[in-house]
Amino acid sequence: MVFKYYKNDLYLTVEVMRKQNKHSYFRVRDGKVLVTANKTITKEEIEKIIKTNFDNFYKTA
């Protein structure tokens, strides 16, 4: 699943990969945020984490 997360005039492209991991992992590669998460975490929870750390992700991307 790929979506764009907007904050003010800035946005991040987020790609979510579902795997059988116990935890969720957030990485920045090729200008987008790659999220590896299990199937129980919802899109809203992922967006909440991205909202909290948006500045760090945006600087790195």
C-alpha positions in Angstrom: 0.0 0.0 0.0 1.4 3.4 -1.0 0.0 6.7 0.2 1.0 10.3 0.7 0.9 12.0 4.1 0.4 15.7 4.0 1.4 18.3 6.6 0.9 21.9 5.7 2.4 22.3 2.2 4.8 19.3 2.7 4.2 15.7 2.1 5.9 12.3 2.5 5.3 9.3 0.3 4.8 6.2 2.5 5.0 2.6 1.4 3.6 0.0 3.8 4.8 -3.6 3.5 2.9 -6.2 5.6 5.1 -8.9 7.1 4.9 -11.2 10.1 7.0 -9.0 12.3 6.3 -8.5 15.9 7.2 -4.8 15.7 6.8 -2.0 13.2 9.9 -0.6 11.5 10.2 2.8 9.8 13.0 3.6 7.3 13.7 6.3 4.8 14.9 5.1 1.4 14.9 6.7 -2.0 13.0 9.7 -0.7 10.1 7.8 0.8 9.3 6.3 4.1 9.2 2.5 4.1 7.1 0.9 6.9 7.3 -2.8 7.7 4.5 -3.8 9.9 2.3 -6.8 10.7 -1.3 -7.0 9.6 -2.8 -5.9 12.9 -1.5 -2.3 12.8 -3.9 0.0 11.1 -3.3 2.8 8.7 -4.5 5.3 11.3 -1.8 4.1 13.8 0.9 4.4 11.1 -0.3 7.9 10.3 -0.2 8.8 14.0 3.4 7.7 14.3 4.3 9.6 11.1 2.6 12.7 12.4 4.6 12.6 15.6 7.9 12.2 13.7 7.1 14.1 10.5 10.0 16.6 10.8 12.6 13.8 11.3 11.3 11.8 8.4 11.1 14.9 6.1 14.7 16.0 7.0 16.0 12.5 6.2 14.0 12.0 3.0 
